[in-house]
Amino acid sequence: MRFDVLTLFPEMFPGYLGQSLLKLAIQRGLVDVKLHDIRDWAKDKHKSVDDRPFGGGPGMVLRVEPVVECVEAVREEKDSASNAKDSQVRPGRLVMLTPQGRKLDQPLVEELAAEERLILLCGRYEGFDQRVRDILEPDEISVGDYVLNGGEVAAMVVIDAVIRLIPGVLGDEQSSQQDSFSASRRHLLEFSQYTRPREFRGHQVPEVLLSGDHQQIAAWREEESRRKTEQRRGDLLSPRESGE
């Protein structure tokens, strides 16, 4: 899967890209992440990409020209291939990371993971000139009901969540299926997990997990997921499931 990140601060990403599962996924060719500096599409010698808003107000707004031209150019890039004749253009799905977008959740992550290419557009300052939306018609996504300094951290969140669902990235494919909110768990929270030692400061591992009875263990985990979901995120349960 290919990710293109369009940002004013590409230097924020190398450390993130060089760690853990993402680093291994890139090395194995399962994931490709390309960084693009929006300033490269600025027209003046100062590489200006923002300006004061018409009508007044605080802060600066990202200008329409460099953003739109950056996206259009990146969309036309061909995939790298050992044989140039095999390279192709895949316009990809354009995602604008903004507090105004629909909230990122696991069903949306699963939807994004089905794409071959995601183009992640990172905002800054007071946001984008409205004409960026009008012209490009991006899919606007928010990582939560709060405001970040920019879309870079949000882009990392999207990448981190999506790559877990790409075949071969995780060592055990069942791991993502047992995650909280996953479709296979009917969007319940994940059950409690334990490992050695069996006892620590008076806290014991539940006996059922030591029984070797896989049917009982599965039943315990199902009930534990439901109990934890009811306690912490009752909004995820239907009225019948929550006992209402």
Steps between C-alpha positions, in 0.01 A plus 500: 500500500622849419462806722581849371528762775467864390634727770687820582721306741628177339789498749254388769467154343839321463519402867148361492556314173818340631347319796333170584242329277482785250875487436482124438194536277684757287812284480292200389322701232156466661470875559640797309493847661595804293536851641421814301576855611211730403746791490652349186191623315523859629557761229708767674862493611397489866298180447190662648203266541276701735343844517267710716130412476266724305258667738757516777558274795791335680763278348584403145322281245662252262474632145307313237758502215791308653276249676288415195799485266692281746212252524451493124869436438523225762190330363669474161816335636556148378575213731866408511569167334805307395362500146401853396240357259319343797470827691153651515312799632260431787336830599420365846253615762560854622461546876505847653584482871286761676298536823194557280512153344315183593655332799751222443381169643582136432236449227643801317854365549387171344352697210825691447705179518313370195652779287815451296617856560422775751603863453505671840473879493628666819371843596663774711424845637128591472435231240446492125350750262148364441572468129737211575193304609284628217749403230651177636197362689711310754377252757528703821599298807556600863687291756288643783306792637802713579738724306864419422767742382494331162399190309836322522430313824153415370657359182724279714192377687329407174809320368551316829141380514478400134825303469386260775237373255738451208572126457850409613568808714413337832676183605165334579207589275255421782646784706313773311181292504502503880558874530242719669235632258588253222213363291584142597438597864174676412671824608534393865802595707778243519495254790762520778835334426748337742850350483760377751528507795176337613493711817632850566440693822191297575351535153434160339452394141140369460499123539302444182794629294721232654250218445592411143127479419479711184122504495482635855776751426311626192180536704687687777658738251166569335341581835803707607476706179132562555550590867783741424306661214194547721710661775710728282320551167134415542427713194650222285231251607153473351210550747441123510869427567519761777186368667292813441 
